[in-house]
Amino acid sequence: MKLPGAPHVAYRGHELFIEGCALNALARQFGTPLYVYSRSAMLESLAGYQRALAGRDHLICYAMKANSNLAVLQTFAQAGCGFDIVSGGELERVLAAGGDPSRVVFSGVGKTAAEMCQALATGVSCFNVESESELTLLSEVAQGMGRQARISLRVNPDVDPKTHPYISTGLKGNKFGVAHDRAAEIYRHAAALPGLEVVGIDCHIGSQITEIGPYLDALDRVLDLVEAVEAQGIKLHHLDLGGGLGITYTDEQPPEAETLVRSLLARIDARSHGHRKILFEPGRSLVGNAGVLLASVIYLKPGAEKNFCIVDAAMNDLMRPAMYQAWMGMAACTLRDTPPVLMDVVGPVCESGDWLGRDRSLAVQPGDAIAVLSAGAYGMSMASNYNSRGRAAEVMVSGNEAWLIRERETPAELFRGERLLPTR
Ligand SMILES: *Cc1c(COP(=O)(O)O)cnc(C)c1O
């Protein structure tokens, strides 16, 4: 049986494996809910970008909000990646994982003065600035520290990435970036500010993009701007084309990263911009298909209208279905001979929106483990403690070895830091 989008997850006999590890054995050893990642899948996804960019001045900045476990960051740092961060907390994670701050770009619409200070002191490579007010504040903060902040403007190319509205970011009505038609003027302003050094330009048009067309449109719009800005005597050394490449959850057929990058580089060369340093900020496409979320069946609850399969993982562990109505593949960790039943797979959280999959055909019994596929991106990194549920444990697999890379959160850890009122 072929499983969608999970290159290292496959049945061997009646049991589901990730690389050389049986998922049932991992569920028994570490408990559920449990995130399990294939290290090989992560490195192979990265290798596609690396092959396409080999021989050019480039930097791949893993957009770590997709999955920010320290061992994941360490894996990418050791493979030569930089990081795209969106908060001071993410910067601390990069440092804790042994990442190099001089390979970090700092994105996000709401950077605070404290975060700017922290990033300048650490020596990040570039601030991807998203507004004029941010330019002003960053210049002041940098000047106050006797420094210059290297900046790039995130421009909003106003192209439709044809993805879910919550994850499209490059349209005029989005909160991200500066408007394309004002960018040249804002670059002039930036170049005049004493605390700033203009070094590049960036865009990021959305997430889970499955076509090359929107990328090429955005690139053309960005290159038009580069030419307009450089005509004013402002040098843009690097082009940062963001992230957003989609993965296969069900039947999507996104281009391979290597194909996408080669197409973009061909256009860059054709328009005589091939001398520039090229940056990408992939998140989902590096980790999404590398991970599964393991859940155990607690109850089967047949009903007149619907059958429910109640599992021990919930919306707090994996938000994507509840938040984006996302469809995630599902596979039983043990193949049974009993006929499959159509069921909604739901968690224990007290919300009707707490479902992981609807109308799934599964042959399972209480106690069985189910793998939610392609859960490596925006899974654990979006997890919460809603319903006072401790966050899941995480395991990294390589071949037939498995390492615990995050302990399961205990109830006591959940209210550490809370205080009772004084009693009279
Ligand atoms: C989230 C984000 C990315 C990564 O997006 P993916 O869809 O996960 O590849 C890249 N750049 C910026 C600025 C982002 O906010």
The ligand as an SDF file (V2000), in Angstrom:
LIG
                    3D

 15 15  0  0  0  0  0  0  0  0999 V2000
    6.5720   30.8060    7.4950 C   0  0  0  0  0  0  0  0  0  0  0  0
    7.5730   31.5080    6.6870 C   0  0  0  0  0  0  0  0  0  0  0  0
    8.3930   30.7950    5.8020 C   0  0  0  0  0  0  0  0  0  0  0  0
    8.2670   29.3200    5.5670 C   0  0  0  0  0  0  0  0  0  0  0  0
    7.0660   28.9650    4.9680 O   0  0  0  0  0  0  0  0  0  0  0  0
    6.8190   27.4380    4.5470 P   0  0  0  0  0  0  0  0  0  0  0  0
    5.4980   27.4740    3.8840 O   0  0  0  0  0  0  0  0  0  0  0  0
    6.8020   26.6380    5.7910 O   0  0  0  0  0  0  0  0  0  0  0  0
    7.9170   27.0440    3.6330 O   0  0  0  0  0  0  0  0  0  0  0  0
    9.3700   31.4980    5.1140 C   0  0  0  0  0  0  0  0  0  0  0  0
    9.5200   32.8360    5.2720 N   0  0  0  0  0  0  0  0  0  0  0  0
    8.7320   33.5510    6.0970 C   0  0  0  0  0  0  0  0  0  0  0  0
    8.9480   35.0030    6.2360 C   0  0  0  0  0  0  0  0  0  0  0  0
    7.7400   32.9240    6.8270 C   0  0  0  0  0  0  0  0  0  0  0  0
    6.9510   33.6420    7.6330 O   0  0  0  0  0  0  0  0  0  0  0  0
  1  2  1  0
  2  3  1  0
  2 14  2  0
  3  4  1  0
  3 10  2  0
  4  5  1  0
  5  6  1  0
  6  7  2  0
  6  8  1  0
  6  9  1  0
 10 11  1  0
 11 12  2  0
 12 13  1  0
 12 14  1  0
 14 15  1  0
M  END
$$$$
